[in-house]
Amino acid sequence: MNRFSGYPEYLKKFNKTGLEDKDEEFIGVFIETLAITNPKEILETGVLWGASSILLLELSNANLTSLDPIINCNDDDNLKQGIPYPDKSEQEKYLNTIKDHYGDRWTFHKARSENANSLIQNKKYDLFHIDGDHWYEGLTADYNIALNMGIEWLLIDDFEHIVLDKYKIMLAPHYIPIRLWKRGNTPIGLFKKVGKVNIPKFE
């Protein structure tokens, strides 16, 4: 597969993101999305090591606000069985290096989306990249943010199974599909808030 064309030398220090291994199929989603939406303010749930966050910042002039508790649903399930949360200090420290690089353009909140209203309500977001907890509780919280804040564009990752089912229940009356990329085994879709636009169909 072709690598990201013109991969910037200064980003190679973020080796844990795996950016250098991302192919055109992965990168192209973000290039097309940002070209279509032209956002000024982006909201994101789900960061992990920051690969998507860096792409959203590198491929646009927008500011990015990201939410991630640095604890996932598997960690929560383990905690219920008496297994303590794993040490995520390395991940947090790594994300701080990305923050240092992008400065005020990137705001990172160590928080779950269902607890983030007070952290994000002071901005109007043009694009919402949903790539956090893809289970019912997390998706409900993310979709409620989209609906309550009236965000115009949604880029929804892993668009299958629970994500698709929840979309049909919560978002289908409010957001229409604009583009669906069959990116390997993890489809990703771009959706627009209902308005005066042509409504394409999924292939």
Steps between C-alpha positions, in 0.01 A plus 500: 500500500614856438614695803386849595648716225744759628491380861648791699835428658408681822210259563725196514556563870138391554587142413241345734218642287593268214457790258787389280320170442167657401423446130312720253174320576521616863642848439263566210196495728632797694617687190157467337307573818690820571472613137122452510434645845767774525466515880624773731432309823509119527384282787629145542426210732760226523871583473709195597852595377379799298530388137163638391548810714827581324343448156210732583748766607757447224251492213302806605537838667231414753521483875434158652340407833541133594341293775644176630492365857811288426296216646295279270194280546715187544682668787163579661386140461821375659460741790158347577681166533755646743774558241642854545530747216825458304768766523431741214758758607718432192207570269413819685860618490516424128186701431656791686785504246242536222334780696837673535547479123161646400456738790169686516368332185445176694295482817503159665262411780554182698127438525214281384264661255202447732676721758634761261214747450658770713834452319372541145192721518695823450574428132306441180642196323478450123616136491476220758730198460334218696753229574468431872305236688309310231259338746150608589576736789790674334326529164188641663712769666682586175182508294327716763785750476452516122125550535507742793773718352365484144841418351472516122740222399572161661784265409405169662767231527444122508163552334357152539324278754405699812615831349275452197206373707523794737524742206174363357324550834639839605650687207333384178218760524754777559817410306527367145787302347725694267791259454584149620852364474540123520840536664610141545287335766411828673266718289487870580219735398452873451157637590336841468231656713170494311455803280475599136742249355478214257464171685733231359459133583752260645644263244 
